[in-house]
Amino acid sequence: MSKLTQNLSTDATEPQGRQANTMWSSRMAFILAASGSAVGLGNIWKFPYITGENGGGAFVLVYLLCISIVGIPIMIAEVMMGRAGGKSPINSLRDLAQRNGLSTRWVGVAWLGVIASFLILSFYSVIGGWAISYVGHAASGSFAGADADAIGAMFGGLLGDAGTLMIWHSIFMVTVIMIVARGLKSGMEKAINLLMPLLFFLLLVMVGYAASTSAFDQGFSFLFSVDFSKLTTAGVLTALGHAFFTLSLGMAVMIAYGSYLPKNVSIAKTAVTVSIVDTLVALLAGLAIFPLVFANGLEPGAGPGLIFQTLPLAFGKMSGGVLFGTLFFALLVVAAFTSAISLLEPVVEWLEEKKGINRFVATLIAGGTVWLLGIATVLSLNEWANFHPLAFIPAFEGKTVFDILDYVTSNLMMPLAGLLTAVLVGWFMKREMVRQELAMDSEGAFNGLMFVLKFLTPAAVMVVFIYNLI
Ligand code: PHE
């Protein structure tokens, strides 16, 4: 039996302190769960529109580079910290700091991530709600024959209506709570095992359709022909920031998921697999979307409205638009769910451990609080659209509560947590402990990874971080 099939078929060997029913049942289960976390709105909503805004191929190339030199090393570091600690992110970091003779202040890295994931989920759920409501729009044929104004009004109407947004946000959160409350194996693994294959299926159907349109070549070359004259410094920084978001890094999520990873699984190979899956989904989403945009003479650089305003125009014009539009937004909903599940997990795991309450209650408390917080995002889109609570700080001028949450988590907390993670593993943890936990086949590869974590990753993140501050 090859090593891979062996890993796929053997059951978890548990580290100390963990019950068998609180471990992923196989390497494959972890890969699906971590890919589920990574593949989300970032891949299907954000990646296509930032690629569109930044001119295509050259941006994609830089993004791939960022995934390789920043994303993959940090993912390896996070999963490693989680598995070595074997507890919730906060307690894993406390444990690791003690075992390495370091200050317990390093726990701050986990706190940063746990708080960020909590805050992110509060608005992620609202956007997930838009996607659910668009499944309804697409299925009821309301895109058919609509012009840009009508579609714009549909989107504006949704955002302007706090009551409707609340309903979708609540449906989204209740579903996430129900899945997470049932526990790792009977809730999360089961849902993910169903949702991920569905996601790949829907995505392939969409790419298949795009391939049948006249503009597939044009979409393909938009994504893959590299023209550096279209690339700006801001584009490079966007690519790096997005590498974090899309791989779910800097939010304690991979530490939490790593804590459930069986000891016999190779962390490096697994992290590389997850990153490849995530990247493939983003590229396939681009291949599904841009041909439709070009075939209908629409603008690739339309910004955040690309899939909610531009794409519905294409669905409204094409034959089979009701079916493909519905499938597309269903795909978005599925992707959002598997990410949202992972965003709730770090807090739930901590509450279970710290407060000794059972998982069901912990999930209710955490999920309920996130739901409440989400109301601020819902209102930011309408009633509070002109409420700029931190306007006295220049960076927050004109920003609503939602804008502030998004900015602070994605541009400050995530890169800072990522930077500290690389520094902790690269410079402060005992090299021998890292080596043992990673158990890489080749010493050369291990040394290479440590070099990247020590120098390249911190340098790259620092550049983005400083740029974001100014
Ligand atoms: N990676 C997810 C996406 O691309 C978002 C996410 C970020 C999920 C951080 C979990 C943690 O949409």
Boltz pocket constraint, residues with backbone or C-beta under 6 A from the ligand:
constraints:
  - pocket:
      binder: B
      contacts: [[A, 37], [A, 38], [A, 39], [A, 40], [A, 41], [A, 42], [A, 43], [A, 117], [A, 244], [A, 245], [A, 246], [A, 247], [A, 248], [A, 249], [A, 251], [A, 253], [A, 339], [A, 340], [A, 342], [A, 343]]
      max_distance: 6.0
